[in-house]
Amino acid sequence: MQRRKFIKNATASAAAFTIVPSHVLGKTHVPPSDTLYVAGFGVGGRGSGVINGLHNTGKVKFVALCDVDERRAGETFKKFPKAKTYKDFRKVYDKHLKEFDAIMVATPDHTHASIALPFMREKKHAYVEKPLTHNIYEARLMTQVARENGIVTQMGNQGASSDDSRIAREWVESGVIGKIHTIECWTNRPVWPQGVPKPTEKQRIPKGLDWDLWLGPAAMRDYNEAYLPFKWRGFWDFGTGALGDMGCHIMETPFSVLDLGYPKEAEASCTTVWVGDFVEADYSHSCPPSSKIHLKFAHDYHGDIQLNWYDGGLKPDLPDELKDGETIGSSGGGTIMYGDRGTLIFDTYSQNARFLPSELKEIYKSPQPKYTRIKGGMDGHIANFVAGCLTGVETSSNFEKAGKLTETVLMGNLAVKAYQYKKLKPGKKIGDWDPFEYEGRRKLLWDGENMKITNYDKANEWVTREYRKGWELK
């Protein structure tokens, strides 16, 4: 995408617009009516759910719907026949820029920033699915652009709007469990293949899919059904693995409860994959089947806080205070926060917060509500964004907050990549016994403000990515 071309095309089409955009009237946050005009990108799969959620507010009209795969987006296209439909998001920019106030992006992780940024720079409000971006640099850039343009933003991690996340924060700030020193987070993901060979077979591109546009900033390669649908999450070029998929949901509660900033340290250990007779596979292009990640934060009140992440079936130790018959929640995922006076468990799926020992809840009265509840709670997350665009109310997961949360999640992935990174020993070949050196297995020290690993320069390559020609971020 060339910035000069965008400006030229936008100018050429300016005379055709019929809806006055909010920023033309000098009101960045308030459109000129009680209707929000939206362009949607990635409207099949998860995107269809977000589109329906926007529609159900009764305050949204869709100007354009865009998806590179007609098969996946077909039902959404049919449901909103008045919206113009496209495969290439750049055509929406060229033809309809002056006709809508906000965008919705629910494409695969690796194209979030490429699609959202041109519109955000034109002061379009932005709802972007989690994780916000594919790499740390993109998250920092999107946060900066949102701030500079004064737009309303929301990341699609619905738990940020739940009552229980706010209740948990009020409990912690009341001092019931004391100073927190350890946080345990886990998920049952991945539920898609990870730790798998790189596809090599060239297959026929399905009718209706624009493979070149789907690849976006990623390097060109042959189409293979191993990538689509949804399975792209397990490949580093496109997805961010189990942590990227669920971290923005599960870590959101401790992140909000404690106002965590950038982690200062990260390390990981991951499943080893073996093939043939005692040959370790080099599947560094694919996220591992399971991992355990350790992040350390400095906190002004609580001191150093250790956050441990488990995925792929791994789980934390059961708390000592857990009684027979009590569980740590659903198998899907959750959080345990250990304080020096007690323990708080938060179930991500039920959004239920409870204490250990359980008697604590009987001893201490619930504190007075301190943080504003979102109408509809977790189910009102999309409506919260629409309200933010129409009335200026604060959104639950604006990019100032969501950007840092996404960076934290992706910092964990840097530790995973460092663990996976290995090179052949001199004179060895794949298939030899013990042919690899684990050059990258180490604790990474992170300078969050300057966005830099200070003790292992190789990892700084993964803070951003190499963009295919024509897809560079401006």
SEROKOL-801064 format. One record per residue (C-alpha): residue in one letter; x, y, z. Coordinates in nm, 3 decimals. Layout:
% SEROKOL-801064
code->a | u->X | v->Y | w->Z $
...
END
This chain:
% SEROKOL-801064
code->m | u->0.000 | v->0.000 | w->0.000 $
code->q | u->0.141 | v->0.337 | w->-0.099 $
code->r | u->0.034 | v->0.632 | w->0.110 $
code->r | u->0.053 | v->0.868 | w->-0.189 $
code->k | u->-0.186 | v->0.648 | w->-0.387 $
code->f | u->-0.436 | v->0.637 | w->-0.099 $
code->i | u->-0.444 | v->1.016 | w->-0.076 $
code->k | u->-0.480 | v->1.056 | w->-0.452 $
code->n | u->-0.769 | v->0.808 | w->-0.471 $
code->a | u->-0.941 | v->0.957 | w->-0.168 $
code->t | u->-0.927 | v->1.304 | w->-0.321 $
code->a | u->-1.062 | v->1.179 | w->-0.652 $
code->s | u->-1.366 | v->1.020 | w->-0.489 $
code->a | u->-1.441 | v->1.299 | w->-0.243 $
code->a | u->-1.710 | v->1.454 | w->-0.458 $
code->a | u->-1.918 | v->1.136 | w->-0.447 $
code->f | u->-1.980 | v->1.112 | w->-0.075 $
code->t | u->-2.327 | v->1.166 | w->0.063 $
code->i | u->-2.280 | v->1.104 | w->0.437 $
code->v | u->-2.087 | v->1.372 | w->0.625 $
code->p | u->-1.819 | v->1.196 | w->0.834 $
code->s | u->-1.777 | v->1.299 | w->1.196 $
code->h | u->-1.425 | v->1.439 | w->1.165 $
code->v | u->-1.533 | v->1.681 | w->0.888 $
code->l | u->-1.764 | v->1.844 | w->1.142 $
code->g | u->-1.477 | v->1.870 | w->1.391 $
code->k | u->-1.632 | v->1.608 | w->1.621 $
code->t | u->-1.395 | v->1.315 | w->1.632 $
code->h | u->-1.607 | v->1.115 | w->1.874 $
code->v | u->-1.964 | v->1.197 | w->1.772 $
code->p | u->-2.106 | v->1.115 | w->1.426 $
code->p | u->-2.366 | v->1.358 | w->1.289 $
code->s | u->-2.659 | v->1.131 | w->1.372 $
code->d | u->-2.753 | v->0.843 | w->1.599 $
code->t | u->-2.642 | v->0.596 | w->1.333 $
code->l | u->-2.290 | v->0.460 | w->1.302 $
code->y | u->-2.182 | v->0.380 | w->0.947 $
code->v | u->-1.938 | v->0.089 | w->0.939 $
code->a | u->-1.713 | v->-0.096 | w->0.696 $
code->g | u->-1.636 | v->-0.456 | w->0.793 $
code->f | u->-1.324 | v->-0.655 | w->0.701 $
code->g | u->-1.312 | v->-1.030 | w->0.756 $
code->v | u->-1.684 | v->-1.098 | w->0.785 $
code->g | u->-1.692 | v->-1.479 | w->0.776 $
code->g | u->-1.619 | v->-1.700 | w->1.077 $
code->r | u->-1.566 | v->-1.493 | w->1.392 $
code->g | u->-1.620 | v->-1.177 | w->1.190 $
code->s | u->-1.979 | v->-1.275 | w->1.118 $
code->g | u->-2.044 | v->-1.281 | w->1.493 $
code->v | u->-1.906 | v->-0.930 | w->1.535 $
code->i | u->-2.107 | v->-0.804 | w->1.237 $
code->n | u->-2.423 | v->-0.952 | w->1.388 $
code->g | u->-2.337 | v->-0.795 | w->1.723 $
code->l | u->-2.300 | v->-0.454 | w->1.562 $
code->h | u->-2.627 | v->-0.501 | w->1.375 $
code->n | u->-2.810 | v->-0.604 | w->1.691 $
code->t | u->-2.736 | v->-0.270 | w->1.856 $
code->g | u->-2.990 | v->-0.118 | w->1.617 $
code->k | u->-2.759 | v->0.177 | w->1.560 $
code->v | u->-2.529 | v->0.049 | w->1.283 $
code->k | u->-2.555 | v->0.051 | w->0.907 $
code->f | u->-2.298 | v->-0.125 | w->0.690 $
code->v | u->-2.158 | v->0.068 | w->0.396 $
code->a | u->-1.918 | v->-0.203 | w->0.278 $
code->l | u->-1.833 | v->-0.563 | w->0.369 $
code->c | u->-1.502 | v->-0.711 | w->0.263 $
code->d | u->-1.361 | v->-1.063 | w->0.274 $
code->v | u->-1.100 | v->-1.242 | w->0.064 $
code->d | u->-1.301 | v->-1.566 | w->0.082 $
code->e | u->-1.650 | v->-1.556 | w->-0.069 $
code->r | u->-1.723 | v->-1.903 | w->0.066 $
code->r | u->-1.680 | v->-1.797 | w->0.429 $
code->a | u->-1.842 | v->-1.457 | w->0.389 $
code->g | u->-2.138 | v->-1.561 | w->0.174 $
code->e | u->-2.400 | v->-1.571 | w->0.450 $
code->t | u->-2.298 | v->-1.230 | w->0.582 $
code->f | u->-2.309 | v->-1.082 | w->0.231 $
code->k | u->-2.661 | v->-1.219 | w->0.184 $
code->k | u->-2.782 | v->-1.089 | w->0.519 $
code->f | u->-2.687 | v->-0.730 | w->0.437 $
code->p | u->-2.765 | v->-0.689 | w->0.066 $
code->k | u->-2.747 | v->-0.307 | w->0.075 $
code->a | u->-2.379 | v->-0.312 | w->0.169 $
code->k | u->-2.125 | v->-0.309 | w->-0.114 $
code->t | u->-1.908 | v->-0.622 | w->-0.112 $
code->y | u->-1.539 | v->-0.657 | w->-0.193 $
code->k | u->-1.239 | v->-0.887 | w->-0.159 $
code->d | u->-0.970 | v->-0.618 | w->-0.151 $
code->f | u->-0.986 | v->-0.376 | w->0.144 $
code->r | u->-0.801 | v->-0.115 | w->-0.064 $
code->k | u->-1.102 | v->-0.084 | w->-0.292 $
code->v | u->-1.314 | v->0.007 | w->0.010 $
code->y | u->-1.062 | v->0.280 | w->0.083 $
code->d | u->-1.064 | v->0.402 | w->-0.277 $
code->k | u->-1.441 | v->0.403 | w->-0.324 $
code->h | u->-1.609 | v->0.455 | w->0.014 $
code->l | u->-1.369 | v->0.633 | w->0.248 $
code->k | u->-1.600 | v->0.931 | w->0.301 $
code->e | u->-1.909 | v->0.719 | w->0.358 $
code->f | u->-1.844 | v->0.556 | w->0.695 $
code->d | u->-1.735 | v->0.644 | w->1.046 $
code->a | u->-1.583 | v->0.319 | w->1.175 $
code->i | u->-1.423 | v->-0.008 | w->1.074 $
code->m | u->-1.443 | v->-0.362 | w->1.207 $
code->v | u->-1.145 | v->-0.593 | w->1.145 $
code->a | u->-1.171 | v->-0.967 | w->1.217 $
code->t | u->-0.923 | v->-1.106 | w->0.966 $
code->p | u->-0.638 | v->-1.345 | w->1.059 $
code->d | u->-0.386 | v->-1.192 | w->1.300 $
code->h | u->-0.120 | v->-1.114 | w->1.040 $
code->t | u->-0.340 | v->-0.868 | w->0.847 $
code->h | u->-0.496 | v->-0.670 | w->1.135 $
code->a | u->-0.250 | v->-0.381 | w->1.121 $
code->s | u->-0.219 | v->-0.373 | w->0.742 $
code->i | u->-0.593 | v->-0.327 | w->0.705 $
code->a | u->-0.673 | v->-0.110 | w->1.007 $
code->l | u->-0.395 | v->0.149 | w->0.996 $
code->p | u->-0.481 | v->0.328 | w->0.668 $
code->f | u->-0.837 | v->0.385 | w->0.790 $
code->m | u->-0.731 | v->0.481 | w->1.143 $
code->r | u->-0.506 | v->0.748 | w->0.995 $
code->e | u->-0.818 | v->0.887 | w->0.827 $
code->k | u->-0.982 | v->0.915 | w->1.170 $
code->k | u->-1.206 | v->0.611 | w->1.140 $
code->h | u->-1.300 | v->0.452 | w->1.472 $
code->a | u->-1.173 | v->0.095 | w->1.497 $
code->y | u->-1.300 | v->-0.232 | w->1.643 $
code->v | u->-1.029 | v->-0.498 | w->1.595 $
code->e | u->-1.046 | v->-0.859 | w->1.709 $
code->k | u->-0.791 | v->-1.002 | w->1.952 $
code->p | u->-0.500 | v->-1.021 | w->1.953 $
code->l | u->-0.481 | v->-0.662 | w->1.838 $
code->t | u->-0.182 | v->-0.733 | w->1.614 $
code->h | u->0.057 | v->-1.000 | w->1.494 $
code->n | u->0.372 | v->-0.847 | w->1.646 $
code->i | u->0.477 | v->-0.600 | w->1.913 $
code->y | u->0.579 | v->-0.322 | w->1.676 $
code->e | u->0.234 | v->-0.324 | w->1.514 $
code->a | u->0.062 | v->-0.301 | w->1.854 $
code->r | u->0.276 | v->-0.002 | w->1.952 $
code->l | u->0.210 | v->0.166 | w->1.616 $
code->m | u->-0.167 | v->0.115 | w->1.628 $
code->t | u->-0.179 | v->0.254 | w->1.981 $
code->q | u->0.016 | v->0.559 | w->1.869 $
code->v | u->-0.200 | v->0.621 | w->1.561 $
code->a | u->-0.521 | v->0.587 | w->1.765 $
code->r | u->-0.389 | v->0.837 | w->2.018 $
code->e | u->-0.273 | v->1.088 | w->1.758 $
code->n | u->-0.606 | v->1.081 | w->1.573 $
code->g | u->-0.833 | v->1.085 | w->1.878 $
code->i | u->-1.045 | v->0.795 | w->1.755 $
code->v | u->-1.262 | v->0.552 | w->1.952 $
code->t | u->-1.112 | v->0.203 | w->1.966 $
code->q | u->-1.198 | v->-0.138 | w->2.106 $
code->m | u->-1.023 | v->-0.475 | w->2.093 $
code->g | u->-1.252 | v->-0.778 | w->2.075 $
code->n | u->-1.181 | v->-0.931 | w->2.416 $
code->q | u->-1.529 | v->-0.933 | w->2.563 $
code->g | u->-1.422 | v->-1.009 | w->2.920 $
code->a | u->-1.292 | v->-0.654 | w->2.947 $
code->s | u->-1.656 | v->-0.543 | w->2.971 $
code->s | u->-1.765 | v->-0.800 | w->3.232 $
code->d | u->-1.892 | v->-0.706 | w->3.577 $
code->d | u->-1.685 | v->-0.980 | w->3.738 $
code->s | u->-1.354 | v->-0.839 | w->3.615 $
code->r | u->-1.444 | v->-0.514 | w->3.787 $
code->i | u->-1.560 | v->-0.698 | w->4.099 $
code->a | u->-1.228 | v->-0.883 | w->4.112 $
code->r | u->-1.043 | v->-0.552 | w->4.095 $
code->e | u->-1.254 | v->-0.405 | w->4.374 $
code->w | u->-1.184 | v->-0.709 | w->4.592 $
code->v | u->-0.809 | v->-0.693 | w->4.533 $
code->e | u->-0.795 | v->-0.320 | w->4.595 $
code->s | u->-0.989 | v->-0.371 | w->4.921 $
code->g | u->-0.689 | v->-0.571 | w->5.047 $
code->v | u->-0.873 | v->-0.898 | w->5.113 $
code->i | u->-0.600 | v->-1.119 | w->4.963 $
code->g | u->-0.312 | v->-0.886 | w->5.042 $
code->k | u->-0.016 | v->-0.822 | w->4.816 $
code->i | u->-0.015 | v->-1.040 | w->4.506 $
code->h | u->0.309 | v->-1.220 | w->4.422 $
code->t | u->0.208 | v->-1.494 | w->4.172 $
code->i | u->-0.050 | v->-1.525 | w->3.894 $
code->e | u->-0.132 | v->-1.853 | w->3.718 $
code->c | u->-0.314 | v->-1.845 | w->3.381 $
code->w | u->-0.409 | v->-2.143 | w->3.166 $
code->t | u->-0.608 | v->-2.242 | w->2.857 $
code->n | u->-0.712 | v->-2.567 | w->2.689 $
code->r | u->-0.601 | v->-2.428 | w->2.350 $
code->p | u->-0.473 | v->-2.507 | w->2.095 $
code->v | u->-0.769 | v->-2.689 | w->1.946 $
code->w | u->-0.601 | v->-2.673 | w->1.604 $
code->p | u->-0.276 | v->-2.839 | w->1.486 $
code->q | u->0.051 | v->-2.702 | w->1.625 $
code->g | u->0.403 | v->-2.842 | w->1.610 $
code->v | u->0.338 | v->-2.969 | w->1.258 $
code->p | u->0.546 | v->-2.991 | w->0.938 $
code->k | u->0.549 | v->-2.702 | w->0.695 $
code->p | u->0.309 | v->-2.779 | w->0.407 $
code->t | u->0.497 | v->-2.848 | w->0.084 $
code->e | u->0.226 | v->-2.982 | w->-0.148 $
code->k | u->0.086 | v->-2.733 | w->-0.397 $
code->q | u->-0.292 | v->-2.760 | w->-0.399 $
code->r | u->-0.556 | v->-2.596 | w->-0.611 $
code->i | u->-0.683 | v->-2.267 | w->-0.470 $
code->p | u->-1.053 | v->-2.303 | w->-0.388 $
code->k | u->-1.296 | v->-2.104 | w->-0.599 $
code->g | u->-1.388 | v->-1.779 | w->-0.432 $
code->l | u->-1.065 | v->-1.742 | w->-0.233 $
code->d | u->-0.810 | v->-1.475 | w->-0.326 $
code->w | u->-0.497 | v->-1.645 | w->-0.192 $
code->d | u->-0.266 | v->-1.354 | w->-0.269 $
code->l | u->-0.481 | v->-1.114 | w->-0.066 $
code->w | u->-0.518 | v->-1.367 | w->0.214 $
code->l | u->-0.138 | v->-1.389 | w->0.245 $
code->g | u->-0.117 | v->-1.011 | w->0.268 $
code->p | u->0.218 | v->-0.911 | w->0.423 $
code->a | u->0.338 | v->-1.272 | w->0.456 $
code->a | u->0.577 | v->-1.422 | w->0.201 $
code->m | u->0.422 | v->-1.583 | w->-0.105 $
code->r | u->0.379 | v->-1.962 | w->-0.094 $
code->d | u->0.159 | v->-2.227 | w->-0.252 $
code->y | u->-0.193 | v->-2.273 | w->-0.122 $
code->n | u->-0.246 | v->-2.573 | w->0.105 $
code->e | u->-0.555 | v->-2.673 | w->0.302 $
code->a | u->-0.333 | v->-2.709 | w->0.611 $
code->y | u->-0.369 | v->-2.332 | w->0.657 $
code->l | u->-0.744 | v->-2.279 | w->0.618 $
code->p | u->-0.983 | v->-2.232 | w->0.775 $
code->f | u->-0.875 | v->-2.142 | w->1.130 $
code->k | u->-0.565 | v->-2.366 | w->1.126 $
code->w | u->-0.350 | v->-2.066 | w->1.033 $
code->r | u->-0.339 | v->-1.988 | w->1.406 $
code->g | u->-0.071 | v->-2.253 | w->1.454 $
code->f | u->0.177 | v->-2.102 | w->1.204 $
code->w | u->0.396 | v->-1.811 | w->1.310 $
code->d | u->0.368 | v->-1.636 | w->0.972 $
code->f | u->-0.008 | v->-1.591 | w->1.021 $
code->g | u->-0.111 | v->-1.660 | w->1.380 $
code->t | u->0.011 | v->-1.617 | w->1.735 $
code->g | u->-0.063 | v->-1.963 | w->1.874 $
code->a | u->-0.258 | v->-2.057 | w->2.183 $
code->l | u->-0.120 | v->-1.763 | w->2.380 $
code->g | u->-0.215 | v->-1.512 | w->2.113 $
code->d | u->-0.560 | v->-1.663 | w->2.073 $
code->m | u->-0.657 | v->-1.677 | w->2.440 $
code->g | u->-0.404 | v->-1.461 | w->2.625 $
code->c | u->-0.594 | v->-1.139 | w->2.558 $
code->h | u->-0.901 | v->-1.302 | w->2.716 $
code->i | u->-0.743 | v->-1.478 | w->3.013 $
code->m | u->-0.469 | v->-1.229 | w->3.105 $
code->e | u->-0.710 | v->-0.937 | w->3.075 $
code->t | u->-0.840 | v->-0.979 | w->3.430 $
code->p | u->-0.506 | v->-0.972 | w->3.615 $
code->f | u->-0.382 | v->-0.707 | w->3.370 $
code->s | u->-0.679 | v->-0.481 | w->3.454 $
code->v | u->-0.695 | v->-0.569 | w->3.823 $
code->l | u->-0.331 | v->-0.475 | w->3.880 $
code->d | u->-0.276 | v->-0.215 | w->3.606 $
code->l | u->0.017 | v->-0.418 | w->3.481 $
code->g | u->0.255 | v->-0.249 | w->3.242 $
code->y | u->0.523 | v->-0.403 | w->3.025 $
code->p | u->0.685 | v->-0.722 | w->3.160 $
code->k | u->1.055 | v->-0.695 | w->3.239 $
code->e | u->1.145 | v->-1.062 | w->3.188 $
code->a | u->1.016 | v->-1.356 | w->2.984 $
code->e | u->1.120 | v->-1.719 | w->2.946 $
code->a | u->0.954 | v->-2.034 | w->2.815 $
code->s | u->0.973 | v->-2.409 | w->2.780 $
code->c | u->0.787 | v->-2.597 | w->2.508 $
code->t | u->0.695 | v->-2.944 | w->2.389 $
code->t | u->0.961 | v->-3.120 | w->2.186 $
code->v | u->0.836 | v->-3.289 | w->1.869 $
code->w | u->1.005 | v->-3.608 | w->1.751 $
code->v | u->0.986 | v->-3.777 | w->1.412 $
code->g | u->1.124 | v->-4.107 | w->1.284 $
code->d | u->1.381 | v->-4.283 | w->1.501 $
code->f | u->1.488 | v->-4.039 | w->1.773 $
code->v | u->1.508 | v->-3.740 | w->1.541 $
code->e | u->1.396 | v->-3.407 | w->1.680 $
code->a | u->1.186 | v->-3.212 | w->1.433 $
code->d | u->1.273 | v->-2.855 | w->1.343 $
code->y | u->0.921 | v->-2.713 | w->1.333 $
code->s | u->1.018 | v->-2.359 | w->1.429 $
code->h | u->0.774 | v->-2.224 | w->1.168 $
code->s | u->0.487 | v->-2.370 | w->1.374 $
code->c | u->0.383 | v->-2.285 | w->1.729 $
code->p | u->0.459 | v->-2.568 | w->1.976 $
code->p | u->0.186 | v->-2.816 | w->2.082 $
code->s | u->0.215 | v->-2.693 | w->2.440 $
code->s | u->0.418 | v->-2.438 | w->2.632 $
code->k | u->0.480 | v->-2.291 | w->2.973 $
code->i | u->0.573 | v->-1.924 | w->2.983 $
code->h | u->0.697 | v->-1.709 | w->3.270 $
code->l | u->0.658 | v->-1.330 | w->3.270 $
code->k | u->0.781 | v->-1.104 | w->3.548 $
code->f | u->0.642 | v->-0.757 | w->3.621 $
code->a | u->0.756 | v->-0.480 | w->3.852 $
code->h | u->0.466 | v->-0.325 | w->4.047 $
code->d | u->0.480 | v->-0.013 | w->4.264 $
code->y | u->0.259 | v->-0.160 | w->4.539 $
code->h | u->0.274 | v->-0.538 | w->4.508 $
code->g | u->0.644 | v->-0.561 | w->4.421 $
code->d | u->0.767 | v->-0.817 | w->4.169 $
code->i | u->0.482 | v->-1.027 | w->4.029 $
code->q | u->0.538 | v->-1.359 | w->3.851 $
code->l | u->0.279 | v->-1.449 | w->3.585 $
code->n | u->0.288 | v->-1.809 | w->3.460 $
code->w | u->0.106 | v->-1.921 | w->3.146 $
code->y | u->0.013 | v->-2.281 | w->3.056 $
code->d | u->-0.140 | v->-2.414 | w->2.735 $
code->g | u->-0.181 | v->-2.736 | w->2.538 $
code->g | u->-0.313 | v->-2.934 | w->2.835 $
code->l | u->-0.062 | v->-2.810 | w->3.091 $
code->k | u->-0.209 | v->-2.661 | w->3.408 $
code->p | u->-0.082 | v->-2.499 | w->3.727 $
code->d | u->-0.057 | v->-2.678 | w->4.062 $
code->l | u->-0.380 | v->-2.696 | w->4.260 $
code->p | u->-0.390 | v->-2.440 | w->4.543 $
code->d | u->-0.329 | v->-2.584 | w->4.891 $
code->e | u->-0.648 | v->-2.414 | w->5.017 $
code->l | u->-0.866 | v->-2.606 | w->4.772 $
code->k | u->-1.100 | v->-2.840 | w->4.960 $
code->d | u->-1.210 | v->-3.185 | w->4.845 $
code->g | u->-1.474 | v->-3.142 | w->4.578 $
code->e | u->-1.367 | v->-2.786 | w->4.491 $
code->t | u->-1.215 | v->-2.714 | w->4.151 $
code->i | u->-1.020 | v->-2.428 | w->3.999 $
code->g | u->-1.296 | v->-2.377 | w->3.742 $
code->s | u->-1.372 | v->-2.492 | w->3.390 $
code->s | u->-1.114 | v->-2.682 | w->3.188 $
code->g | u->-1.125 | v->-2.410 | w->2.924 $
code->g | u->-0.914 | v->-2.158 | w->3.107 $
code->g | u->-0.881 | v->-1.928 | w->3.404 $
code->t | u->-0.662 | v->-1.737 | w->3.644 $
code->i | u->-0.538 | v->-1.782 | w->4.000 $
code->m | u->-0.401 | v->-1.478 | w->4.184 $
code->y | u->-0.198 | v->-1.559 | w->4.496 $
code->g | u->-0.173 | v->-1.293 | w->4.764 $
code->d | u->0.001 | v->-1.304 | w->5.101 $
code->r | u->-0.338 | v->-1.316 | w->5.278 $
code->g | u->-0.550 | v->-1.524 | w->5.041 $
code->t | u->-0.615 | v->-1.645 | w->4.688 $
code->l | u->-0.855 | v->-1.528 | w->4.418 $
code->i | u->-0.969 | v->-1.760 | w->4.136 $
code->f | u->-1.125 | v->-1.625 | w->3.819 $
code->d | u->-1.294 | v->-1.853 | w->3.566 $
code->t | u->-1.260 | v->-1.701 | w->3.219 $
code->y | u->-1.564 | v->-1.876 | w->3.073 $
code->s | u->-1.815 | v->-1.826 | w->3.355 $
code->q | u->-1.658 | v->-1.490 | w->3.449 $
code->n | u->-1.691 | v->-1.598 | w->3.812 $
code->a | u->-1.454 | v->-1.468 | w->4.080 $
code->r | u->-1.418 | v->-1.651 | w->4.413 $
code->f | u->-1.184 | v->-1.675 | w->4.711 $
code->l | u->-0.967 | v->-1.942 | w->4.868 $
code->p | u->-1.007 | v->-2.028 | w->5.142 $
code->s | u->-1.377 | v->-2.001 | w->5.061 $
code->e | u->-1.452 | v->-1.872 | w->5.412 $
code->l | u->-1.302 | v->-1.537 | w->5.315 $
code->k | u->-1.618 | v->-1.442 | w->5.130 $
code->e | u->-1.821 | v->-1.495 | w->5.448 $
code->i | u->-1.582 | v->-1.293 | w->5.662 $
code->y | u->-1.544 | v->-0.989 | w->5.439 $
code->k | u->-1.828 | v->-0.780 | w->5.300 $
code->s | u->-1.827 | v->-0.696 | w->4.932 $
code->p | u->-1.675 | v->-0.354 | w->4.874 $
code->q | u->-1.884 | v->-0.074 | w->4.731 $
code->p | u->-1.880 | v->-0.067 | w->4.348 $
code->k | u->-1.595 | v->0.157 | w->4.241 $
code->y | u->-1.570 | v->0.093 | w->3.867 $
code->t | u->-1.844 | v->0.171 | w->3.620 $
code->r | u->-2.030 | v->-0.136 | w->3.494 $
code->i | u->-2.086 | v->-0.182 | w->3.123 $
code->k | u->-2.449 | v->-0.226 | w->3.018 $
code->g | u->-2.491 | v->-0.590 | w->2.925 $
code->g | u->-2.155 | v->-0.680 | w->3.078 $
code->m | u->-1.948 | v->-0.910 | w->2.862 $
code->d | u->-2.236 | v->-0.934 | w->2.612 $
code->g | u->-2.237 | v->-0.556 | w->2.585 $
code->h | u->-1.877 | v->-0.528 | w->2.466 $
code->i | u->-1.965 | v->-0.450 | w->2.104 $
code->a | u->-2.244 | v->-0.212 | w->2.207 $
code->n | u->-1.988 | v->-0.037 | w->2.432 $
code->f | u->-1.782 | v->0.039 | w->2.122 $
code->v | u->-2.084 | v->0.173 | w->1.934 $
code->a | u->-2.176 | v->0.389 | w->2.233 $
code->g | u->-1.820 | v->0.518 | w->2.243 $
code->c | u->-1.842 | v->0.625 | w->1.879 $
code->l | u->-2.187 | v->0.785 | w->1.915 $
code->t | u->-2.165 | v->0.945 | w->2.259 $
code->g | u->-1.799 | v->0.946 | w->2.358 $
code->v | u->-1.828 | v->0.708 | w->2.656 $
code->e | u->-1.504 | v->0.531 | w->2.749 $
code->t | u->-1.460 | v->0.189 | w->2.594 $
code->s | u->-1.348 | v->-0.111 | w->2.798 $
code->s | u->-1.055 | v->-0.222 | w->2.583 $
code->n | u->-0.936 | v->0.086 | w->2.400 $
code->f | u->-0.600 | v->0.056 | w->2.229 $
code->e | u->-0.414 | v->0.240 | w->2.506 $
code->k | u->-0.501 | v->-0.055 | w->2.728 $
code->a | u->-0.539 | v->-0.329 | w->2.464 $
code->g | u->-0.210 | v->-0.236 | w->2.300 $
code->k | u->-0.012 | v->-0.298 | w->2.620 $
code->l | u->-0.203 | v->-0.618 | w->2.690 $
code->t | u->-0.132 | v->-0.742 | w->2.338 $
code->e | u->0.235 | v->-0.652 | w->2.371 $
code->t | u->0.250 | v->-0.851 | w->2.696 $
code->v | u->0.097 | v->-1.155 | w->2.526 $
code->l | u->0.331 | v->-1.126 | w->2.229 $
code->m | u->0.629 | v->-1.085 | w->2.462 $
code->g | u->0.550 | v->-1.436 | w->2.584 $
code->n | u->0.564 | v->-1.552 | w->2.224 $
code->l | u->0.910 | v->-1.399 | w->2.186 $
code->a | u->1.023 | v->-1.629 | w->2.467 $
code->v | u->0.864 | v->-1.925 | w->2.287 $
code->k | u->1.039 | v->-1.836 | w->1.962 $
code->a | u->1.369 | v->-1.803 | w->2.146 $
code->y | u->1.318 | v->-2.150 | w->2.292 $
code->q | u->1.234 | v->-2.292 | w->1.950 $
code->y | u->1.521 | v->-2.122 | w->1.772 $
code->k | u->1.805 | v->-2.363 | w->1.702 $
code->k | u->2.073 | v->-2.423 | w->1.442 $
code->l | u->2.256 | v->-2.729 | w->1.318 $
code->k | u->2.588 | v->-2.803 | w->1.479 $
code->p | u->2.884 | v->-2.773 | w->1.238 $
code->g | u->2.920 | v->-3.083 | w->1.023 $
code->k | u->2.577 | v->-3.219 | w->1.122 $
code->k | u->2.259 | v->-3.268 | w->0.923 $
code->i | u->1.898 | v->-3.327 | w->1.016 $
code->g | u->1.866 | v->-3.694 | w->1.101 $
code->d | u->2.197 | v->-3.711 | w->1.291 $
code->w | u->2.175 | v->-3.780 | w->1.661 $
code->d | u->2.145 | v->-3.458 | w->1.861 $
code->p | u->2.213 | v->-3.228 | w->1.563 $
code->f | u->2.086 | v->-2.899 | w->1.708 $
code->e | u->2.220 | v->-2.629 | w->1.934 $
code->y | u->1.950 | v->-2.442 | w->2.129 $
code->e | u->2.101 | v->-2.102 | w->2.079 $
code->g | u->1.798 | v->-1.907 | w->2.195 $
code->r | u->1.689 | v->-2.084 | w->2.514 $
code->r | u->1.731 | v->-1.818 | w->2.778 $
code->k | u->1.556 | v->-1.557 | w->2.990 $
code->l | u->1.479 | v->-1.251 | w->2.781 $
code->l | u->1.519 | v->-0.909 | w->2.942 $
code->w | u->1.272 | v->-0.657 | w->2.799 $
code->d | u->1.302 | v->-0.279 | w->2.786 $
code->g | u->0.935 | v->-0.207 | w->2.724 $
code->e | u->0.962 | v->0.168 | w->2.683 $
code->n | u->1.224 | v->0.130 | w->2.412 $
code->m | u->1.070 | v->-0.190 | w->2.271 $
code->k | u->1.394 | v->-0.387 | w->2.284 $
code->i | u->1.539 | v->-0.715 | w->2.415 $
code->t | u->1.857 | v->-0.608 | w->2.592 $
code->n | u->2.037 | v->-0.942 | w->2.635 $
code->y | u->1.972 | v->-1.140 | w->2.314 $
code->d | u->1.974 | v->-0.942 | w->1.992 $
code->k | u->1.835 | v->-1.228 | w->1.778 $
code->a | u->1.498 | v->-1.191 | w->1.951 $
code->n | u->1.469 | v->-0.829 | w->1.837 $
code->e | u->1.410 | v->-0.961 | w->1.484 $
code->w | u->1.077 | v->-1.098 | w->1.610 $
code->v | u->0.958 | v->-0.768 | w->1.758 $
code->t | u->0.845 | v->-0.686 | w->1.404 $
code->r | u->0.839 | v->-0.892 | w->1.084 $
code->e | u->0.958 | v->-0.881 | w->0.724 $
code->y | u->0.675 | v->-0.745 | w->0.509 $
code->r | u->0.611 | v->-0.857 | w->0.154 $
code->k | u->0.679 | v->-0.585 | w->-0.102 $
code->g | u->0.379 | v->-0.356 | w->-0.133 $
code->w | u->0.254 | v->-0.439 | w->0.218 $
code->e | u->0.502 | v->-0.240 | w->0.423 $
code->l | u->0.350 | v->-0.042 | w->0.708 $
code->k | u->0.379 | v->0.335 | w->0.671 $
END
